[in-house]
Amino acid sequence: MLVVTLGAAVGVIPFGPLRFGAAGALFVGLALGAVSPALGDGLALVSTLGLALFVYTVGVAAGETFFADLRRQLPLMVLGVATVAAVAALAGLVGSWLGLGTGMVAGLLAGALTSTPALAAATAATGSPDAAVGYALGYPVGVVLAIVVVALVVSRSWPGRADPTPASADGIVAESVHVERATSPRAVPGWSDEAIKMSYLVRDGRTRVLAPGEDLQAGDQVLVVGAPSAVEAATAHLGHRLSRELTDDRGAVDFTRFVVSSPAVAGRTVAQLNLPGRHGAVITRVRRGDADLLARDDLVLQLGDRVLAVAPQEELDDLSALLGNSERRVSEVDALALGLGLVLGLLVGAVAVPLPGGAAFSLGSAAGPLVVGMALGAIHRTGPLIWAMPLTVNLTIRQVGLLLFLATVGLSSGPKFAEQALTATGLRAGLLAAAIVLASAAAFLAGARALGLSAPRAAGGFAGYVGQPAILAFASSRVSDSRVDAGYAALFALGIIAKIVAVQVMGAVG
């Protein structure tokens, strides 16, 4: 725990735009392990537990997005996997030429591409402590160079013929609109494809919530919610903007944000709640983490979501009871679902698949919980079991698991790191790490441009390919574009799996 504490302190120290975050525990562990090798003894169980917690929570969080975008982002995913394979082969050849062992090269690949689960797989596959040394040498090189690459790419405007700017890029707005002619909601641009939502309706001086499928009449006043471009198109069809805001009148109808904390609601879609029929209400937005989402009918609600509901005043208490609206409950862990998920993940990881030549392949404790977590995250719930976690709980468990794993790896690998860090071998390892990152950037970004993807999606995809949240945060600070996050989500989990497989193949071949 001393290593975790000191590592967390080191992780928040800024080096320009870079902070090492949880990786600080690795470096502190390496330093203390070099001073006292006995500190690294007997930590295998703690290391496995920390890793399993980390990858499982990553999988649960990424599962829904991964499978929902699978078809649309398949070219980007194929590009990422192909790049990992090509760079792994290149690293193996160059590493052999430089006289570096298989364990060191596998660790360098995991470190340069900042994949902690791949480090665990590399250590298990090669059986060499050099893997952790290579990881520690390659990690800072990988993060720094990846940030430089993203900085050069993310703001560029090369042709993205297959990747137009999304309508939601500018966030969500609400406009009060005066209806000039009678119309069906289905005729309003953006209604049928759920690019907009309509909530408030003022007719003949009476305010209420617009009923599903209800036609609009000339003289009506409605509130239109959606992306700016979609709201603008709907307003042009309906009539003109009002000089006043319909939401200023909160007498008969009001709007409130509720926290989803009820297990009965979590894992259900917005449409399944049937709020218009049961309470005369409508959900227009969902706040999840730092993202504001339009409440499409197929959006699955999760514990911890903050939904903005428009409803008659007398229905607000019933809505609060239905959704839960308890901050305390979304701060608690469902130990049954978490335990079952981890058990399933570790069991799947333990399954060994025979390979030609007498070798065997298994997902291990790195990829097994990740794959199971992704599947369960996409399922959301099984009967009373809710697999998805509130985002704050997920991030907390993820951080604790990562810190435990990196601290134990650092302590056990410290002596070997001290022997090689400031030697000619360490210099060659650093050069190979740089080559891995630069070759990855060249291949991935050239491929993304050839596929007609935009620079923001390519930059986000590269951040996911490398797998470092600090790189994503840096990219998001440079541009406000949902394609950055989408590219990251498409490749983060898949990239981890591809790197795990790559280092396992290295170990089997080496």
ZIGIDA-V888468 format. One record per helix or strand of 3 or more residues. SS is the DSSP state (h for helix, s for strand). FROM is the first residue (numbers start at 1). TO is the last residue. Records with the same first field share a line. If there is no record, write none. Layout:
BEGIN
SS: FROM-TO  FROM-TO
END
This chain:
BEGIN
h: 2-11  21-35  37-40  44-68  74-97  102-112  116-126  130-153  167-170  185-187  228-238  246-248  270-273  275-279  313-323  329-331  335-350  356-358  364-379  391-420  424-450  455-466  469-478  482-509
s: 173-179  196-203  206-209  221-226  239-241  253-260  282-288  291-294  306-312  352-354  360-362
END
